[in-house]
Amino acid sequence: MSAAEQFAQEVRRRAGGKRLLVLLDFDGTLTEFDPDPDAVRLPDQRRELIERLRQRAVVGIVSGRRLDDVRQKCGLADGLIVAGMHGLEIEAFGERFVHPDLAAAREAVGGAAAALRELAAPLDGAFVEDKEYSVVVHFRESGPEAQKAAVDGFAKIAEPHVERGRLRVMRGSCVLELLPNIDWNKGHAVRWIRERAEHRHGPCFVVYVGDDVTDQDAFAAIEEHGFPIAASERVTANARLDGPAEVERFLRALSG
């Protein structure tokens, strides 16, 4: 029996009679990384698996992408729970949540984005993704010197915004993100979603699968009443799957 099948069996055993709430990160968990974030799409077979799983569980995606971007790239039917911007915006059960402090950070993010575009322009393989309420420097395809220049330059640009308390830095796999300095993360989003799921369905057993450091807060949020699964070596959980292909096998076993 594969690890994916063992984890699916363990989830069903531990859930008992509780409703399953399955939450997944997107990039690096449900989909393979692509140097161009706009090129990422949820593969057809994984879309079909999620639709099948939704017949027996509450399912959602919790991503650093904008909420509408996740919906567009998933191509899934209405009703799927989606949290974007690391949980700062959420759609679930007919309710839309946008953190009240989000809009105030737009001006600061815009100023930083312009400076970061100037930084990235001459660096081979580096580019900037402007999400309006946050800005990301990608350097996965850069060589060592360009990566160092991207990291050092990002730190200088981010420093005054961070010191003023307006923005904060989030580090990922070959990405650096400046986002609003709001006390809210994927762990808060998971608790928000779970509360509403339990209001509708009664007690839920939560499964969260994620591959990057931003998912560690979500793992912590469910440790006592759920099953966190790391989809890479970048994060720590008692259960681990090796990337999106194994996550797909886990979803197939769980939905079967």
PyRosetta script that sets phi, psi and omega in degrees:
from pyrosetta import init, pose_from_sequence

init()
pose = pose_from_sequence("MSAAEQFAQEVRRRAGGKRLLVLLDFDGTLTEFDPDPDAVRLPDQRRELIERLRQRAVVGIVSGRRLDDVRQKCGLADGLIVAGMHGLEIEAFGERFVHPDLAAAREAVGGAAAALRELAAPLDGAFVEDKEYSVVVHFRESGPEAQKAAVDGFAKIAEPHVERGRLRVMRGSCVLELLPNIDWNKGHAVRWIRERAEHRHGPCFVVYVGDDVTDQDAFAAIEEHGFPIAASERVTANARLDGPAEVERFLRALSG")
pose.set_psi(1, 131.5)
pose.set_omega(1, -178.7)
pose.set_phi(2, -72.9)
pose.set_psi(2, 163.8)
pose.set_omega(2, 177.1)
pose.set_phi(3, -59.2)
pose.set_psi(3, -40.5)
pose.set_omega(3, -179.9)
pose.set_phi(4, -60.5)
pose.set_psi(4, -43.3)
pose.set_omega(4, 179.1)
pose.set_phi(5, -68.2)
pose.set_psi(5, -39.1)
pose.set_omega(5, 177.9)
pose.set_phi(6, -62.8)
pose.set_psi(6, -43.1)
pose.set_omega(6, -180.0)
pose.set_phi(7, -65.2)
pose.set_psi(7, -40.2)
pose.set_omega(7, 178.3)
pose.set_phi(8, -62.6)
pose.set_psi(8, -41.6)
pose.set_omega(8, 178.4)
pose.set_phi(9, -64.5)
pose.set_psi(9, -41.6)
pose.set_omega(9, 179.3)
pose.set_phi(10, -65.6)
pose.set_psi(10, -40.1)
pose.set_omega(10, 177.8)
pose.set_phi(11, -60.2)
pose.set_psi(11, -47.7)
pose.set_omega(11, -179.8)
pose.set_phi(12, -62.4)
pose.set_psi(12, -38.8)
pose.set_omega(12, -179.8)
pose.set_phi(13, -66.2)
pose.set_psi(13, -46.2)
pose.set_omega(13, -176.4)
pose.set_phi(14, -73.2)
pose.set_psi(14, -28.7)
pose.set_omega(14, -179.8)
pose.set_phi(15, -68.5)
pose.set_psi(15, -30.2)
pose.set_omega(15, -178.0)
pose.set_phi(16, 58.6)
pose.set_psi(16, -125.9)
pose.set_omega(16, -179.9)
pose.set_phi(17, -93.5)
pose.set_psi(17, 5.2)
pose.set_omega(17, -178.3)
pose.set_phi(18, -74.8)
pose.set_psi(18, 152.8)
pose.set_omega(18, 174.4)
pose.set_phi(19, -70.1)
pose.set_psi(19, 136.1)
pose.set_omega(19, 176.7)
pose.set_phi(20, -80.2)
pose.set_psi(20, 133.5)
pose.set_omega(20, 171.2)
pose.set_phi(21, -119.2)
pose.set_psi(21, 108.4)
pose.set_omega(21, -175.0)
pose.set_phi(22, -108.0)
pose.set_psi(22, 117.0)
pose.set_omega(22, -178.1)
pose.set_phi(23, -119.4)
pose.set_psi(23, 136.0)
pose.set_omega(23, -174.4)
pose.set_phi(24, -134.4)
pose.set_psi(24, 140.5)
pose.set_omega(24, 167.6)
pose.set_phi(25, -69.4)
pose.set_psi(25, 167.0)
pose.set_omega(25, -176.6)
pose.set_phi(26, -102.5)
pose.set_psi(26, -77.5)
pose.set_omega(26, -177.2)
pose.set_phi(27, -65.6)
pose.set_psi(27, 126.9)
pose.set_omega(27, 178.9)
pose.set_phi(28, 85.1)
pose.set_psi(28, -10.1)
pose.set_omega(28, 178.8)
pose.set_phi(29, -116.5)
pose.set_psi(29, -60.6)
pose.set_omega(29, 175.6)
pose.set_phi(30, -87.3)
pose.set_psi(30, -25.9)
pose.set_omega(30, -179.0)
pose.set_phi(31, -131.4)
pose.set_psi(31, 150.4)
pose.set_omega(31, 174.0)
pose.set_phi(32, -70.7)
pose.set_psi(32, 152.2)
pose.set_omega(32, 176.6)
pose.set_phi(33, -66.0)
pose.set_psi(33, 148.5)
pose.set_omega(33, 173.4)
pose.set_phi(34, -134.7)
pose.set_psi(34, 139.1)
pose.set_omega(34, 178.4)
pose.set_phi(35, -55.5)
pose.set_psi(35, -28.5)
pose.set_omega(35, 178.4)
pose.set_phi(36, -104.8)
pose.set_psi(36, 106.4)
pose.set_omega(36, -178.3)
pose.set_phi(37, -57.7)
pose.set_psi(37, -28.5)
pose.set_omega(37, -179.5)
pose.set_phi(38, -70.7)
pose.set_psi(38, -20.7)
pose.set_omega(38, -177.4)
pose.set_phi(39, -82.5)
pose.set_psi(39, -11.2)
pose.set_omega(39, -176.1)
pose.set_phi(40, -72.3)
pose.set_psi(40, 134.2)
pose.set_omega(40, 173.8)
pose.set_phi(41, -139.7)
pose.set_psi(41, 149.7)
pose.set_omega(41, 175.5)
pose.set_phi(42, -73.0)
pose.set_psi(42, 121.1)
pose.set_omega(42, -179.9)
pose.set_phi(43, -59.2)
pose.set_psi(43, 149.1)
pose.set_omega(43, -175.2)
pose.set_phi(44, -55.8)
pose.set_psi(44, -42.9)
pose.set_omega(44, -175.8)
pose.set_phi(45, -66.7)
pose.set_psi(45, -30.7)
pose.set_omega(45, 178.2)
pose.set_phi(46, -78.1)
pose.set_psi(46, -34.3)
pose.set_omega(46, 173.8)
pose.set_phi(47, -60.5)
pose.set_psi(47, -44.3)
pose.set_omega(47, 179.5)
pose.set_phi(48, -65.0)
pose.set_psi(48, -37.7)
pose.set_omega(48, 177.7)
pose.set_phi(49, -63.3)
pose.set_psi(49, -43.5)
pose.set_omega(49, 179.6)
pose.set_phi(50, -64.1)
pose.set_psi(50, -40.9)
pose.set_omega(50, 177.8)
pose.set_phi(51, -62.2)
pose.set_psi(51, -39.0)
pose.set_omega(51, 178.1)
pose.set_phi(52, -67.3)
pose.set_psi(52, -41.9)
pose.set_omega(52, -179.7)
pose.set_phi(53, -64.6)
pose.set_psi(53, -33.0)
pose.set_omega(53, -179.3)
pose.set_phi(54, -64.4)
pose.set_psi(54, -15.1)
pose.set_omega(54, 177.7)
pose.set_phi(55, -75.5)
pose.set_psi(55, -17.4)
pose.set_omega(55, -178.3)
pose.set_phi(56, -129.5)
pose.set_psi(56, 2.1)
pose.set_omega(56, -178.7)
pose.set_phi(57, -152.1)
pose.set_psi(57, 161.4)
pose.set_omega(57, 169.8)
pose.set_phi(58, -87.0)
pose.set_psi(58, 128.8)
pose.set_omega(58, -172.3)
pose.set_phi(59, -127.3)
pose.set_psi(59, 141.0)
pose.set_omega(59, 178.1)
pose.set_phi(60, -150.4)
pose.set_psi(60, 163.7)
pose.set_omega(60, 177.3)
pose.set_phi(61, -119.6)
pose.set_psi(61, 132.9)
pose.set_omega(61, -179.6)
pose.set_phi(62, -121.9)
pose.set_psi(62, 110.3)
pose.set_omega(62, -168.2)
pose.set_phi(63, -131.8)
pose.set_psi(63, 160.9)
pose.set_omega(63, 171.0)
pose.set_phi(64, -81.8)
pose.set_psi(64, -13.2)
pose.set_omega(64, 177.3)
pose.set_phi(65, -69.7)
pose.set_psi(65, 164.1)
pose.set_omega(65, 170.6)
pose.set_phi(66, -63.8)
pose.set_psi(66, 147.4)
pose.set_omega(66, -175.5)
pose.set_phi(67, -56.4)
pose.set_psi(67, -48.7)
pose.set_omega(67, -177.5)
pose.set_phi(68, -65.7)
pose.set_psi(68, -31.2)
pose.set_omega(68, 177.2)
pose.set_phi(69, -65.7)
pose.set_psi(69, -42.5)
pose.set_omega(69, 178.1)
pose.set_phi(70, -61.4)
pose.set_psi(70, -46.4)
pose.set_omega(70, -179.7)
pose.set_phi(71, -58.8)
pose.set_psi(71, -43.8)
pose.set_omega(71, -177.8)
pose.set_phi(72, -65.4)
pose.set_psi(72, -39.6)
pose.set_omega(72, -176.4)
pose.set_phi(73, -79.7)
pose.set_psi(73, -18.9)
pose.set_omega(73, 176.9)
pose.set_phi(74, -82.7)
pose.set_psi(74, -39.4)
pose.set_omega(74, -177.2)
pose.set_phi(75, 64.6)
pose.set_psi(75, 29.2)
pose.set_omega(75, -178.1)
pose.set_phi(76, -94.5)
pose.set_psi(76, 158.0)
pose.set_omega(76, -178.8)
pose.set_phi(77, -65.6)
pose.set_psi(77, 161.7)
pose.set_omega(77, 177.6)
pose.set_phi(78, -58.4)
pose.set_psi(78, 151.9)
pose.set_omega(78, 177.6)
pose.set_phi(79, 108.4)
pose.set_psi(79, -18.9)
pose.set_omega(79, 176.7)
pose.set_phi(80, -68.7)
pose.set_psi(80, 132.6)
pose.set_omega(80, 174.8)
pose.set_phi(81, -71.3)
pose.set_psi(81, 132.2)
pose.set_omega(81, 176.6)
pose.set_phi(82, -135.7)
pose.set_psi(82, 130.0)
pose.set_omega(82, 171.3)
pose.set_phi(83, -117.0)
pose.set_psi(83, 126.5)
pose.set_omega(83, 179.0)
pose.set_phi(84, -113.6)
pose.set_psi(84, 170.3)
pose.set_omega(84, 178.8)
pose.set_phi(85, 52.9)
pose.set_psi(85, 44.6)
pose.set_omega(85, 179.6)
pose.set_phi(86, 58.5)
pose.set_psi(86, 28.5)
pose.set_omega(86, 176.5)
pose.set_phi(87, 99.3)
pose.set_psi(87, -0.6)
pose.set_omega(87, 179.4)
pose.set_phi(88, -72.4)
pose.set_psi(88, -17.0)
pose.set_omega(88, 172.7)
pose.set_phi(89, -136.7)
pose.set_psi(89, 133.1)
pose.set_omega(89, -174.1)
pose.set_phi(90, -139.9)
pose.set_psi(90, 139.7)
pose.set_omega(90, 168.1)
pose.set_phi(91, -122.5)
pose.set_psi(91, 122.5)
pose.set_omega(91, -178.6)
pose.set_phi(92, -158.7)
pose.set_psi(92, 134.1)
pose.set_omega(92, 173.7)
pose.set_phi(93, 55.1)
pose.set_psi(93, 39.0)
pose.set_omega(93, 178.4)
pose.set_phi(94, 77.6)
pose.set_psi(94, 5.9)
pose.set_omega(94, -178.7)
pose.set_phi(95, -113.7)
pose.set_psi(95, 138.5)
pose.set_omega(95, 175.5)
pose.set_phi(96, -116.2)
pose.set_psi(96, 124.5)
pose.set_omega(96, 178.9)
pose.set_phi(97, -110.9)
pose.set_psi(97, 129.8)
pose.set_omega(97, 170.1)
pose.set_phi(98, -128.1)
pose.set_psi(98, 123.8)
pose.set_omega(98, -176.6)
pose.set_phi(99, -57.6)
pose.set_psi(99, 132.5)
pose.set_omega(99, -174.2)
pose.set_phi(100, -62.3)
pose.set_psi(100, -21.4)
pose.set_omega(100, -178.9)
pose.set_phi(101, -92.3)
pose.set_psi(101, 1.5)
pose.set_omega(101, -172.8)
pose.set_phi(102, -67.7)
pose.set_psi(102, -46.9)
pose.set_omega(102, -173.7)
pose.set_phi(103, -62.1)
pose.set_psi(103, -32.3)
pose.set_omega(103, -176.1)
pose.set_phi(104, -64.1)
pose.set_psi(104, -20.0)
pose.set_omega(104, -176.5)
pose.set_phi(105, -88.8)
pose.set_psi(105, -5.5)
pose.set_omega(105, -172.4)
pose.set_phi(106, -59.2)
pose.set_psi(106, -43.4)
pose.set_omega(106, -177.0)
pose.set_phi(107, -63.9)
pose.set_psi(107, -44.2)
pose.set_omega(107, -179.9)
pose.set_phi(108, -64.1)
pose.set_psi(108, -40.9)
pose.set_omega(108, 179.0)
pose.set_phi(109, -64.0)
pose.set_psi(109, -41.5)
pose.set_omega(109, -179.7)
pose.set_phi(110, -61.4)
pose.set_psi(110, -41.9)
pose.set_omega(110, 177.7)
pose.set_phi(111, -64.6)
pose.set_psi(111, -41.8)
pose.set_omega(111, 178.9)
pose.set_phi(112, -67.0)
pose.set_psi(112, -36.6)
pose.set_omega(112, -178.4)
pose.set_phi(113, -61.2)
pose.set_psi(113, -41.5)
pose.set_omega(113, 179.3)
pose.set_phi(114, -61.8)
pose.set_psi(114, -44.4)
pose.set_omega(114, 179.5)
pose.set_phi(115, -66.2)
pose.set_psi(115, -37.8)
pose.set_omega(115, -179.3)
pose.set_phi(116, -70.1)
pose.set_psi(116, -32.7)
pose.set_omega(116, 175.9)
pose.set_phi(117, -64.6)
pose.set_psi(117, -39.3)
pose.set_omega(117, 176.3)
pose.set_phi(118, -64.0)
pose.set_psi(118, -39.1)
pose.set_omega(118, 178.4)
pose.set_phi(119, -62.6)
pose.set_psi(119, -47.0)
pose.set_omega(119, -172.1)
pose.set_phi(120, -76.9)
pose.set_psi(120, -25.6)
pose.set_omega(120, -172.3)
pose.set_phi(121, -52.0)
pose.set_psi(121, -47.1)
pose.set_omega(121, -178.1)
pose.set_phi(122, -86.0)
pose.set_psi(122, -1.2)
pose.set_omega(122, -175.4)
pose.set_phi(123, -93.2)
pose.set_psi(123, 119.3)
pose.set_omega(123, -177.9)
pose.set_phi(124, -60.7)
pose.set_psi(124, 125.6)
pose.set_omega(124, 176.6)
pose.set_phi(125, 84.5)
pose.set_psi(125, -6.1)
pose.set_omega(125, -179.3)
pose.set_phi(126, -98.4)
pose.set_psi(126, 146.4)
pose.set_omega(126, 175.5)
pose.set_phi(127, -156.1)
pose.set_psi(127, 165.4)
pose.set_omega(127, -176.7)
pose.set_phi(128, -111.5)
pose.set_psi(128, 135.8)
pose.set_omega(128, 174.1)
pose.set_phi(129, -111.6)
pose.set_psi(129, 114.5)
pose.set_omega(129, -178.7)
pose.set_phi(130, -97.2)
pose.set_psi(130, 113.8)
pose.set_omega(130, -179.7)
pose.set_phi(131, -99.8)
pose.set_psi(131, 13.0)
pose.set_omega(131, -179.9)
pose.set_phi(132, 75.8)
pose.set_psi(132, -51.1)
pose.set_omega(132, 179.3)
pose.set_phi(133, -100.9)
pose.set_psi(133, -2.9)
pose.set_omega(133, 172.1)
pose.set_phi(134, -154.9)
pose.set_psi(134, 165.9)
pose.set_omega(134, -179.4)
pose.set_phi(135, -140.3)
pose.set_psi(135, 137.8)
pose.set_omega(135, -173.4)
pose.set_phi(136, -124.1)
pose.set_psi(136, 135.8)
pose.set_omega(136, 169.6)
pose.set_phi(137, -102.6)
pose.set_psi(137, 121.7)
pose.set_omega(137, 178.0)
pose.set_phi(138, -102.6)
pose.set_psi(138, 135.8)
pose.set_omega(138, 177.5)
pose.set_phi(139, -143.9)
pose.set_psi(139, 29.8)
pose.set_omega(139, 179.8)
pose.set_phi(140, -60.3)
pose.set_psi(140, -37.5)
pose.set_omega(140, -176.0)
pose.set_phi(141, -92.9)
pose.set_psi(141, 7.0)
pose.set_omega(141, -178.8)
pose.set_phi(142, -85.8)
pose.set_psi(142, 152.5)
pose.set_omega(142, 172.3)
pose.set_phi(143, -76.2)
pose.set_psi(143, 172.9)
pose.set_omega(143, -176.3)
pose.set_phi(144, -55.2)
pose.set_psi(144, -42.7)
pose.set_omega(144, -178.1)
pose.set_phi(145, -67.7)
pose.set_psi(145, -42.8)
pose.set_omega(145, 179.3)
pose.set_phi(146, -67.1)
pose.set_psi(146, -36.4)
pose.set_omega(146, 177.5)
pose.set_phi(147, -62.4)
pose.set_psi(147, -44.9)
pose.set_omega(147, 179.3)
pose.set_phi(148, -62.8)
pose.set_psi(148, -41.4)
pose.set_omega(148, 179.0)
pose.set_phi(149, -64.4)
pose.set_psi(149, -38.0)
pose.set_omega(149, 178.4)
pose.set_phi(150, -65.1)
pose.set_psi(150, -45.0)
pose.set_omega(150, -179.0)
pose.set_phi(151, -65.4)
pose.set_psi(151, -46.7)
pose.set_omega(151, -178.6)
pose.set_phi(152, -65.7)
pose.set_psi(152, -43.6)
pose.set_omega(152, 179.8)
pose.set_phi(153, -66.3)
pose.set_psi(153, -39.5)
pose.set_omega(153, 177.2)
pose.set_phi(154, -59.4)
pose.set_psi(154, -44.5)
pose.set_omega(154, -178.5)
pose.set_phi(155, -59.6)
pose.set_psi(155, -41.7)
pose.set_omega(155, -179.4)
pose.set_phi(156, -66.9)
pose.set_psi(156, -41.0)
pose.set_omega(156, -179.6)
pose.set_phi(157, -70.2)
pose.set_psi(157, -39.0)
pose.set_omega(157, -176.7)
pose.set_phi(158, -73.4)
pose.set_psi(158, -30.6)
pose.set_omega(158, -170.3)
pose.set_phi(159, -51.5)
pose.set_psi(159, -51.3)
pose.set_omega(159, -177.4)
pose.set_phi(160, -64.9)
pose.set_psi(160, -35.3)
pose.set_omega(160, 178.4)
pose.set_phi(161, -67.6)
pose.set_psi(161, -39.7)
pose.set_omega(161, 179.5)
pose.set_phi(162, -68.8)
pose.set_psi(162, -42.4)
pose.set_omega(162, -179.2)
pose.set_phi(163, -63.2)
pose.set_psi(163, -34.1)
pose.set_omega(163, 178.0)
pose.set_phi(164, -79.2)
pose.set_psi(164, -5.4)
pose.set_omega(164, 176.9)
pose.set_phi(165, 79.1)
pose.set_psi(165, 12.5)
pose.set_omega(165, -176.5)
pose.set_phi(166, -85.5)
pose.set_psi(166, -37.0)
pose.set_omega(166, -177.0)
pose.set_phi(167, -129.4)
pose.set_psi(167, 164.1)
pose.set_omega(167, 175.4)
pose.set_phi(168, -135.9)
pose.set_psi(168, 162.1)
pose.set_omega(168, -177.9)
pose.set_phi(169, -102.5)
pose.set_psi(169, 136.8)
pose.set_omega(169, 172.5)
pose.set_phi(170, -123.9)
pose.set_psi(170, 126.5)
pose.set_omega(170, -178.2)
pose.set_phi(171, -101.4)
pose.set_psi(171, 138.7)
pose.set_omega(171, 175.9)
pose.set_phi(172, -133.6)
pose.set_psi(172, -161.9)
pose.set_omega(172, -179.5)
pose.set_phi(173, -78.8)
pose.set_psi(173, 102.8)
pose.set_omega(173, -179.0)
pose.set_phi(174, 59.5)
pose.set_psi(174, 30.5)
pose.set_omega(174, 174.2)
pose.set_phi(175, -140.6)
pose.set_psi(175, 149.0)
pose.set_omega(175, 172.0)
pose.set_phi(176, -129.7)
pose.set_psi(176, 132.2)
pose.set_omega(176, -175.7)
pose.set_phi(177, -125.1)
pose.set_psi(177, 136.7)
pose.set_omega(177, 170.4)
pose.set_phi(178, -104.9)
pose.set_psi(178, 123.2)
pose.set_omega(178, -178.6)
pose.set_phi(179, -140.3)
pose.set_psi(179, 166.2)
pose.set_omega(179, -177.4)
pose.set_phi(180, -54.3)
pose.set_psi(180, 138.9)
pose.set_omega(180, 179.4)
pose.set_phi(181, -81.2)
pose.set_psi(181, 74.7)
pose.set_omega(181, -177.7)
pose.set_phi(182, -117.3)
pose.set_psi(182, 135.0)
pose.set_omega(182, -179.7)
pose.set_phi(183, -75.0)
pose.set_psi(183, 74.6)
pose.set_omega(183, -177.2)
pose.set_phi(184, -159.0)
pose.set_psi(184, 132.3)
pose.set_omega(184, -177.9)
pose.set_phi(185, -146.3)
pose.set_psi(185, -170.3)
pose.set_omega(185, -177.6)
pose.set_phi(186, -64.6)
pose.set_psi(186, -26.8)
pose.set_omega(186, 175.9)
pose.set_phi(187, -65.7)
pose.set_psi(187, -43.7)
pose.set_omega(187, 175.8)
pose.set_phi(188, -61.0)
pose.set_psi(188, -41.7)
pose.set_omega(188, -179.3)
pose.set_phi(189, -62.6)
pose.set_psi(189, -42.0)
pose.set_omega(189, 179.6)
pose.set_phi(190, -62.7)
pose.set_psi(190, -42.6)
pose.set_omega(190, 178.8)
pose.set_phi(191, -65.6)
pose.set_psi(191, -39.1)
pose.set_omega(191, 178.4)
pose.set_phi(192, -60.9)
pose.set_psi(192, -45.8)
pose.set_omega(192, -179.5)
pose.set_phi(193, -66.7)
pose.set_psi(193, -43.7)
pose.set_omega(193, -177.8)
pose.set_phi(194, -62.0)
pose.set_psi(194, -41.9)
pose.set_omega(194, 179.7)
pose.set_phi(195, -58.3)
pose.set_psi(195, -42.3)
pose.set_omega(195, -178.9)
pose.set_phi(196, -75.1)
pose.set_psi(196, -33.9)
pose.set_omega(196, 176.1)
pose.set_phi(197, -65.2)
pose.set_psi(197, -40.9)
pose.set_omega(197, -179.0)
pose.set_phi(198, -72.3)
pose.set_psi(198, -28.9)
pose.set_omega(198, 175.4)
pose.set_phi(199, -63.4)
pose.set_psi(199, -33.6)
pose.set_omega(199, -178.8)
pose.set_phi(200, -88.2)
pose.set_psi(200, -39.3)
pose.set_omega(200, -168.5)
pose.set_phi(201, -115.6)
pose.set_psi(201, -1.8)
pose.set_omega(201, -173.7)
pose.set_phi(202, 83.6)
pose.set_psi(202, -170.6)
pose.set_omega(202, -176.1)
pose.set_phi(203, -53.0)
pose.set_psi(203, 134.6)
pose.set_omega(203, -179.0)
pose.set_phi(204, -117.9)
pose.set_psi(204, 148.2)
pose.set_omega(204, 170.5)
pose.set_phi(205, -105.4)
pose.set_psi(205, 121.3)
pose.set_omega(205, -170.2)
pose.set_phi(206, -98.8)
pose.set_psi(206, 129.9)
pose.set_omega(206, 171.0)
pose.set_phi(207, -112.7)
pose.set_psi(207, 130.4)
pose.set_omega(207, 176.4)
pose.set_phi(208, -128.9)
pose.set_psi(208, 128.1)
pose.set_omega(208, 179.4)
pose.set_phi(209, -119.2)
pose.set_psi(209, 124.3)
pose.set_omega(209, -179.7)
pose.set_phi(210, -151.3)
pose.set_psi(210, 158.2)
pose.set_omega(210, -172.1)
pose.set_phi(211, -118.5)
pose.set_psi(211, -7.3)
pose.set_omega(211, -171.6)
pose.set_phi(212, -130.1)
pose.set_psi(212, 170.1)
pose.set_omega(212, -173.7)
pose.set_phi(213, -59.2)
pose.set_psi(213, -27.5)
pose.set_omega(213, 179.1)
pose.set_phi(214, -66.3)
pose.set_psi(214, -17.3)
pose.set_omega(214, -179.6)
pose.set_phi(215, -87.3)
pose.set_psi(215, -9.9)
pose.set_omega(215, -177.1)
pose.set_phi(216, -63.2)
pose.set_psi(216, -34.7)
pose.set_omega(216, 177.6)
pose.set_phi(217, -64.1)
pose.set_psi(217, -36.6)
pose.set_omega(217, 177.6)
pose.set_phi(218, -67.1)
pose.set_psi(218, -39.4)
pose.set_omega(218, 176.4)
pose.set_phi(219, -58.0)
pose.set_psi(219, -46.6)
pose.set_omega(219, -178.5)
pose.set_phi(220, -62.3)
pose.set_psi(220, -32.1)
pose.set_omega(220, -176.7)
pose.set_phi(221, -70.7)
pose.set_psi(221, -20.3)
pose.set_omega(221, -176.0)
pose.set_phi(222, -117.6)
pose.set_psi(222, 4.3)
pose.set_omega(222, -173.3)
pose.set_phi(223, -53.1)
pose.set_psi(223, -40.3)
pose.set_omega(223, -174.0)
pose.set_phi(224, -82.3)
pose.set_psi(224, -18.7)
pose.set_omega(224, -175.7)
pose.set_phi(225, -143.3)
pose.set_psi(225, 38.1)
pose.set_omega(225, 179.8)
pose.set_phi(226, -164.3)
pose.set_psi(226, -166.4)
pose.set_omega(226, -173.9)
pose.set_phi(227, -136.6)
pose.set_psi(227, 93.0)
pose.set_omega(227, 177.8)
pose.set_phi(228, -78.6)
pose.set_psi(228, 139.2)
pose.set_omega(228, 179.4)
pose.set_phi(229, -129.6)
pose.set_psi(229, 122.3)
pose.set_omega(229, 175.0)
pose.set_phi(230, -82.7)
pose.set_psi(230, 133.3)
pose.set_omega(230, 179.4)
pose.set_phi(231, -102.6)
pose.set_psi(231, 12.2)
pose.set_omega(231, 175.8)
pose.set_phi(232, -162.8)
pose.set_psi(232, 176.5)
pose.set_omega(232, 177.7)
pose.set_phi(233, -84.7)
pose.set_psi(233, -0.6)
pose.set_omega(233, -179.5)
pose.set_phi(234, -76.9)
pose.set_psi(234, -16.2)
pose.set_omega(234, -179.7)
pose.set_phi(235, -127.7)
pose.set_psi(235, 164.1)
pose.set_omega(235, -174.1)
pose.set_phi(236, -119.3)
pose.set_psi(236, 126.0)
pose.set_omega(236, 173.3)
pose.set_phi(237, -155.0)
pose.set_psi(237, 159.5)
pose.set_omega(237, -179.4)
pose.set_phi(238, -65.6)
pose.set_psi(238, -27.2)
pose.set_omega(238, 177.9)
pose.set_phi(239, -110.6)
pose.set_psi(239, 140.1)
pose.set_omega(239, -179.7)
pose.set_phi(240, -141.3)
pose.set_psi(240, 136.1)
pose.set_omega(240, 172.9)
pose.set_phi(241, -114.8)
pose.set_psi(241, 153.6)
pose.set_omega(241, -174.9)
pose.set_phi(242, -97.8)
pose.set_psi(242, 77.1)
pose.set_omega(242, 172.0)
pose.set_phi(243, 82.1)
pose.set_psi(243, -178.7)
pose.set_omega(243, -173.6)
pose.set_phi(244, -58.5)
pose.set_psi(244, -34.9)
pose.set_omega(244, -179.4)
pose.set_phi(245, -62.9)
pose.set_psi(245, -40.8)
pose.set_omega(245, 178.0)
pose.set_phi(246, -74.0)
pose.set_psi(246, -33.4)
pose.set_omega(246, 174.5)
pose.set_phi(247, -60.1)
pose.set_psi(247, -41.3)
pose.set_omega(247, 177.0)
pose.set_phi(248, -59.6)
pose.set_psi(248, -43.3)
pose.set_omega(248, 178.9)
pose.set_phi(249, -63.6)
pose.set_psi(249, -37.9)
pose.set_omega(249, 178.3)
pose.set_phi(250, -64.1)
pose.set_psi(250, -45.7)
pose.set_omega(250, 179.4)
pose.set_phi(251, -63.2)
pose.set_psi(251, -37.3)
pose.set_omega(251, 177.5)
pose.set_phi(252, -64.1)
pose.set_psi(252, -43.6)
pose.set_omega(252, 179.7)
pose.set_phi(253, -66.6)
pose.set_psi(253, -37.3)
pose.set_omega(253, -177.3)
pose.set_phi(254, -73.0)
pose.set_psi(254, -31.1)
pose.set_omega(254, -177.7)
pose.set_phi(255, -89.9)
pose.set_psi(255, -7.8)
pose.set_omega(255, -176.5)
pose.set_phi(256, -79.7)
pose.dump_pdb("model.pdb")
